[in-house]
Amino acid sequence: MKTNLTSTSITFMLLMIFACTTQPQTPVTEEAAPLAGQSAVKDDESRKNIVQTAVGSPDHKTLVAALKAAEYVDALSNAGPFTVFAPTDEAFGKLPAGTVENLIKPENKLQLQDILEYHVYVGVIRESMVQDKMNLNQVNGKNVSLTKSDGRLQVNGANITGTVETSNGIIYVIDKVLLPE
């Protein structure tokens, strides 16, 4: 009986060795597996995330360009959840001439990141949760103030003109760019 167990063990080991050596092996190289962030994931069936929603919006081209320049596309494509106050192109147009063009320069990346972080809260704040004079601590460590009056919401005096639920949070469309003090 001891001989039979040994022969079974040897047969099993030979089968395992054969199975492992006959499988085609594909070497992993940098060309074969380029590194990409969450934004590279392709999914046409699930609800869109914050970045995908902004990219699909005709009113948020400047915001998308700023996210790319700040290298925040992957961060806002992650699971979240996030609450994002998203200025429209018209809101960016209210800034002094040349401001946006200056901010997207590589040497101003940290300043751009600070401004964009001021528009993002980690967590989801739904409209029904908002209380008048509610403060939120944003990603950059500074607070914004939400106000609710006569059914209208504002953040730091900017009107919230729309709300969009996404797979990784909520977007509040705003009519003004929030600038940290």
C-alpha positions in Angstrom: 0.0 0.0 0.0 2.9 2.3 0.7 4.2 1.8 -2.8 0.8 2.6 -4.3 0.7 6.0 -2.4 4.2 6.9 -3.6 3.4 6.0 -7.2 0.2 8.1 -7.0 2.1 11.0 -5.6 4.7 10.7 -8.4 2.0 10.5 -11.0 0.3 13.7 -9.6 3.7 15.6 -9.5 4.4 14.6 -13.1 1.0 15.8 -14.2 1.5 19.1 -12.4 5.0 19.6 -14.0 3.6 18.7 -17.4 0.7 21.1 -17.0 2.9 23.9 -15.9 5.5 23.5 -18.7 3.0 23.0 -21.6 1.2 26.3 -20.9 2.4 29.1 -23.2 4.3 31.6 -21.2 4.0 35.3 -22.2 6.8 37.4 -20.9 5.7 40.5 -19.1 7.4 43.6 -20.6 6.7 47.3 -20.2 5.5 47.3 -23.8 3.1 44.4 -23.1 1.6 45.9 -19.9 1.8 49.7 -19.8 0.8 51.3 -16.5 -2.4 53.2 -16.5 -4.6 54.6 -13.9 -8.3 54.2 -13.2 -9.2 56.5 -16.0 -7.9 53.9 -18.5 -10.6 51.4 -17.5 -13.2 51.0 -20.3 -16.7 50.3 -19.2 -19.6 51.4 -21.4 -22.3 49.8 -19.4 -22.0 51.1 -15.8 -23.0 54.6 -14.7 -20.3 57.1 -15.6 -17.9 58.4 -12.9 -17.2 62.1 -12.2 -14.5 62.5 -14.9 -16.5 60.6 -17.6 -19.5 62.8 -16.8 -17.5 66.0 -17.0 -15.9 64.8 -20.3 -19.3 64.2 -21.8 -20.6 67.6 -20.7 -20.5 70.4 -23.3 -20.3 72.9 -20.4 -17.2 71.6 -18.6 -14.4 71.6 -21.2 -12.3 74.0 -19.2 -12.7 71.9 -16.0 -11.6 68.8 -17.9 -8.6 70.6 -19.3 -7.7 71.8 -15.8 -8.1 68.2 -14.4 -5.7 66.9 -17.0 -3.1 69.7 -16.4 -3.2 69.0 -12.7 -3.0 65.2 -13.3 -6.2 64.6 -11.3 -8.1 62.6 -13.9 -7.2 59.3 -12.3 -7.9 60.6 -8.8 -11.4 61.6 -9.6 -12.0 58.4 -11.6 -11.4 56.3 -8.5 -14.2 54.8 -6.3 -14.6 57.9 -4.1 -17.1 58.8 -3.0 -16.7 62.5 -3.8 -18.8 65.6 -3.9 -17.5 67.9 -6.6 -18.5 71.5 -7.2 -18.0 71.8 -10.9 -17.7 75.3 -12.4 -19.0 75.6 -15.9 -17.0 77.1 -18.8 -18.9 80.3 -18.4 -17.8 80.4 -14.7 -14.2 80.0 -15.7 -14.8 82.8 -18.3 -15.7 85.2 -15.4 -12.1 85.0 -14.1 -9.7 87.8 -15.2 -8.4 87.3 -18.7 -5.4 84.9 -18.9 -6.0 83.3 -15.5 -6.9 79.9 -16.8 -4.1 79.9 -19.4 -1.7 80.8 -16.7 -2.9 78.2 -14.2 -2.6 75.3 -16.7 1.1 76.0 -17.2 3.4 73.3 -15.7 5.1 75.7 -13.4 1.7 76.6 -11.8 0.6 73.0 -11.3 0.6 73.3 -7.4 -1.6 76.4 -7.5 -4.0 74.7 -9.9 -4.2 71.6 -7.8 -5.0 73.7 -4.7 -7.8 75.4 -6.6 -9.2 72.1 -7.9 -8.9 70.4 -4.4 -11.0 73.3 -3.1 -13.8 72.1 -5.3 -13.8 68.5 -3.9 -15.1 67.0 -0.7 -14.4 63.4 0.2 -17.8 61.8 0.8 -21.2 62.4 -0.7 -23.3 65.3 0.5 -26.8 65.0 -1.0 -29.1 68.0 -1.3 -31.4 66.6 1.4 -28.4 66.6 3.8 -27.5 70.2 3.4 -28.2 72.6 6.2 -28.0 76.3 6.0 -24.5 77.6 6.8 -23.0 74.1 6.7 -19.2 73.9 6.4 -17.4 71.2 4.5 -13.7 70.6 4.8 -12.3 70.2 1.3 -9.5 68.1 0.0 -7.0 71.0 0.2 -7.8 71.4 3.9 -9.9 74.6 3.6 -13.6 74.9 4.3 -16.4 75.9 2.0 -19.8 77.1 3.3 -23.1 75.7 1.9 -26.2 77.8 2.3 -29.8 76.8 1.7 -32.4 79.5 1.3 -35.8 79.4 -0.3 -35.0 76.0 -1.8 -31.8 77.3 -3.5 -28.3 76.0 -2.7 -25.1 78.0 -2.8 -21.5 77.2 -2.0 -19.3 80.2 -1.1 -21.9 82.4 -2.9 -21.8 80.4 -6.1 -25.2 79.2 -7.2 -25.7 75.5 -7.6 -27.4 75.2 -10.9 -27.6 71.5 -11.3 -26.9 68.1 -9.7 -25.6 65.0 -11.3 -25.4 61.6 -9.6 -22.4 59.6 -10.8 -21.0 56.1 -10.0 -18.4 57.6 -7.6 -20.2 60.5 -6.1 -22.2 63.6 -6.9 -21.5 66.7 -9.0 -22.9 70.1 -8.2 -22.7 72.4 -11.2 -21.8 75.9 -10.1 -21.8 79.3 -11.8 -18.5 80.6 -10.2 -15.0 79.2 -9.7 -14.2 78.8 -6.0 -10.9 80.3 -5.0 -9.3 79.4 -1.7 -8.2 82.4 0.4 
